[in-house]
Amino acid sequence: MLSRRVPFFRAYSVALDRGKELPLLVTILTISSLSNFVHLAPALAPIYVHALGNHLMMILHGFFRSSASWRVRIALNLKGVRVHHATHHLRRGEHRAADYLAINPQGLVPALVTEDGHVLTQSLAIIEWLEETIPQPPLLPADPLARARVRAFAYVIACDTHPLQNLKVLNDVRSLTGDEAAAQAWARRVNEQGLDWCERALSGGATPFAFGAAPSLADICFVPQLGNARRFKADIARWPRLLEIEANCMALDAFKSAVPENQPDAEPA
Ligand SMILES: N[C@@H](CCC(=O)N[C@@H](CS)C(=O)NCC(=O)O)C(=O)O
């Protein structure tokens, strides 16, 4: 990648990861360097354009493998919102660094920084904020009963499944048992229990997506969780209806470009 090879680009990407003030500084320095080194103008112009563009963009703090970040990436894509990605490597503990705790004191990803600097945390709160500020296409049905059903399905994943298998819980299981195999088995079982319920809730349905003809908050939540289930080597064949809906989701660019492998910080499997 350019940013790995060229020191200036590297400095620029680091600046982007720190927030909005540093990129502005870089922009100003770039403009002043243009007046001194006019011959560099064509090479520096893309940085200038990128930096200015970045000021008009929200920043999504996340991690490629984080399924809560993945939910927000899908919702942003469905709403047609482009963001700058600031990444924090969870295994290296970067989400517990002081500069990230200043953004989200809970030390979890995702966090979304709006164009005017407001910080939003908790994936479902972020998605509901997007829904309220950019209503089209809707991620929740209009009917209150139907909305409650979609939300209940999403909460099975976001409240009753994912929190039991996130990194800090698995680290606790590891330290309590001293046994990596036990931690992996725990994560697999939690995923199987949550997704078994999702399968039961949707089996017998014939719609392309979980709750109808278009993707909703329900699909946004269960698709990344299926990704976790695969990572923890769950027996995914037990969820034929979820797999069928997942295939329909993956036919959409919004879902395809949100997968961990397609993120700027992705690592080989
Ligand atoms: N309920 C939160 C969960 C956020 C969460 O647990 N994020 C994980 C990544 S998917 C994380 O940051 N884990 C770091 C850790 O457990 O130390 C949400 O939906 O945003």
The ligand as a MOL file (V3000), in Angstrom:
LIG
                    3D

  0  0  0     0  0            999 V3000
M  V30 BEGIN CTAB
M  V30 COUNTS 20 19 0 0 0
M  V30 BEGIN ATOM
M  V30 1 N -22.9600 -3.7940 22.4620 0
M  V30 2 C -21.8250 -3.2570 21.7780 0
M  V30 3 C -20.7590 -4.3300 21.6940 0
M  V30 4 C -19.4490 -3.7910 21.2210 0
M  V30 5 C -18.3660 -4.8500 21.3300 0
M  V30 6 O -18.4050 -5.7530 22.1850 0
M  V30 7 N -17.3940 -4.7390 20.4550 0
M  V30 8 C -16.3250 -5.6880 20.4530 0
M  V30 9 C -15.9250 -6.0340 19.0300 0
M  V30 10 S -17.2370 -6.8270 18.1770 0
M  V30 11 C -15.1310 -5.1020 21.1650 0
M  V30 12 O -14.8400 -3.9270 21.0290 0
M  V30 13 N -14.4550 -5.9390 21.9340 0
M  V30 14 C -13.2730 -5.5460 22.6450 0
M  V30 15 C -13.1400 -6.3040 23.9160 0
M  V30 16 O -13.9800 -7.1580 24.2040 0
M  V30 17 O -12.1590 -6.0370 24.6050 0
M  V30 18 C -22.2430 -2.7910 20.3770 0
M  V30 19 O -23.2170 -3.3350 19.8370 0
M  V30 20 O -21.6190 -1.8550 19.8360 0
M  V30 END ATOM
M  V30 BEGIN BOND
M  V30 1 1 1 2
M  V30 2 1 2 3
M  V30 3 1 2 18
M  V30 4 1 3 4
M  V30 5 1 4 5
M  V30 6 2 5 6
M  V30 7 1 5 7
M  V30 8 1 7 8
M  V30 9 1 8 9
M  V30 10 1 8 11
M  V30 11 1 9 10
M  V30 12 2 11 12
M  V30 13 1 11 13
M  V30 14 1 13 14
M  V30 15 1 14 15
M  V30 16 2 15 16
M  V30 17 1 15 17
M  V30 18 2 18 19
M  V30 19 1 18 20
M  V30 END BOND
M  V30 END CTAB
M  END
